[in-house]
Amino acid sequence: MSDAKKVWPTTNKAEAYWRDIAAGFMHAPDESYLNTGSWGVLHRSVFDSLVKGLEELEGNPTRNRGRQIARLNQARRDLGAFLNAAPADLALTTNVTIAINQVIHGLDWQPGDEILTSDQEYGAIDNCLHHAERRYGVVVQRAPISIPPAEPEQIVDSFRRALTTRTRLLLVSHVTSPSGLITPIKELAELAHAHGAMIVVDGAHAPGQIPLDLTYYGCDFYGGNCHKWLCAPKGTGFLHAQPPVQDKLHPIAVSHGYDKDGPKRNDAGALCINGQPFMWQLTSIGTREMSCFGAVAEAVALQNEIGKEQIAARGRQLAGYLRQRMAETGWVEPLSSPHPDLANSISTFRLKGFGAANLGQLLYDKYRITTPVWGEAEPGYTQRVSTHIYNNFGEIDRMIAALDEIRTGRD
Ligand SMILES: Cc1ncc(COP(=O)(O)O)c(C=O)c1O
């Protein structure tokens, strides 16, 4: 046990608790999976729920479809409660890419309208914005964010400076992909609204990593993934839209969820299509497999059982240990913010003094450690490490030892 490990505030009892939790997940026990930032690992209970749904359907794909839909509706209710959002305002989507495309291509645009985003957005989402520029003549402005920023206010200030009279929409990641930076979306929503603009949040990494309260944030649109930190089946995500802005969304693909006379208001004033909440119609575009959505309920149940605050705290604890140990090596430049509000379970580093090794591949081939590494030897490779509830201190020690071996040529 290293000295750093000894002084780290954990107990044998706590580690035994997390070991038990980890044992229920399906990753190979002899590997270190430190890449929940790309995809989470399924818990056996979620996998079983998925398989049960698939089996249930195949007994009679026609008659049993109703049971699939009932499971999906249950999952939407559970997810809504988990996110503090009304289920009626949630569309289940295949992923956050679809959710954001639904907003960007679902809104009406005038040439010259501006979308204000940051320079830290995920590549596929940035492509979506680029396409909108080409197709609708909108102008995309990118507020620069220094990595790491010192304070959340720096991010808000950068967006404020880039606003113009033509800004109609802000788009920002809640947790950014390259460095795991947490952005102050409540303050950015207030900024957008004070300016008469809307805001859409790319919440790819947030659900299941940090506790979320979509009502409190007040963002117009919030897209999220369930297949990263929530550890739900791959191909599960959602789009949440506040009731006042739902009627601004055109469907990006038209299917049964369409009324030739247009959406209507029910007695309570809620927007509906064919008697169902407007947002639900964005989920079913033709036929698709639905068991994966049903299994989201099981993933949410597991999070509720452990507790979202406790999950976030565990990820942060492991990340804190990782950052401390990496700093002690002397060959690492931290890219994650030390500010407690600006980072949680994703840690990113610039690795100094490594040769031309294909580091990510080497870490896996020789040490069975999975973390993404990109960039060049100069100015240094960038490594992103995700610490989730199935990870532990020992894996971090092993990863640093492996990097040290590679760096000194002992591998
Ligand atoms: C910030 C961010 N946005 C969007 C995505 C896209 O996620 P998906 O491919 O599940 O739609 C990712 C994936 O890593 C991401 O990190």
The ligand as an SDF file (V2000), in Angstrom:
LIG
                    3D

 16 16  0  0  0  0  0  0  0  0999 V2000
  -20.2840   15.7320  -24.4420 C   0  0  0  0  0  0  0  0  0  0  0  0
  -20.7790   14.6370  -25.3400 C   0  0  0  0  0  0  0  0  0  0  0  0
  -21.8330   14.8620  -26.1260 N   0  0  0  0  0  0  0  0  0  0  0  0
  -22.3520   13.9210  -26.9330 C   0  0  0  0  0  0  0  0  0  0  0  0
  -21.7950   12.6620  -26.9760 C   0  0  0  0  0  0  0  0  0  0  0  0
  -22.3930   11.6480  -27.9030 C   0  0  0  0  0  0  0  0  0  0  0  0
  -22.9570   10.5790  -27.2020 O   0  0  0  0  0  0  0  0  0  0  0  0
  -23.7960    9.5050  -28.0370 P   0  0  0  0  0  0  0  0  0  0  0  0
  -22.8700    8.9510  -29.0630 O   0  0  0  0  0  0  0  0  0  0  0  0
  -24.1880    8.4970  -27.0280 O   0  0  0  0  0  0  0  0  0  0  0  0
  -24.9360   10.2170  -28.6550 O   0  0  0  0  0  0  0  0  0  0  0  0
  -20.6830   12.3680  -26.1930 C   0  0  0  0  0  0  0  0  0  0  0  0
  -20.0670   11.0260  -26.2420 C   0  0  0  0  0  0  0  0  0  0  0  0
  -19.0750   10.7290  -25.6550 O   0  0  0  0  0  0  0  0  0  0  0  0
  -20.1490   13.3830  -25.3700 C   0  0  0  0  0  0  0  0  0  0  0  0
  -19.0640   13.1670  -24.6210 O   0  0  0  0  0  0  0  0  0  0  0  0
  1  2  1  0
  2  3  1  0
  2 15  2  0
  3  4  2  0
  4  5  1  0
  5  6  1  0
  5 12  2  0
  6  7  1  0
  7  8  1  0
  8  9  2  0
  8 10  1  0
  8 11  1  0
 12 13  1  0
 12 15  1  0
 13 14  2  0
 15 16  1  0
M  END
$$$$
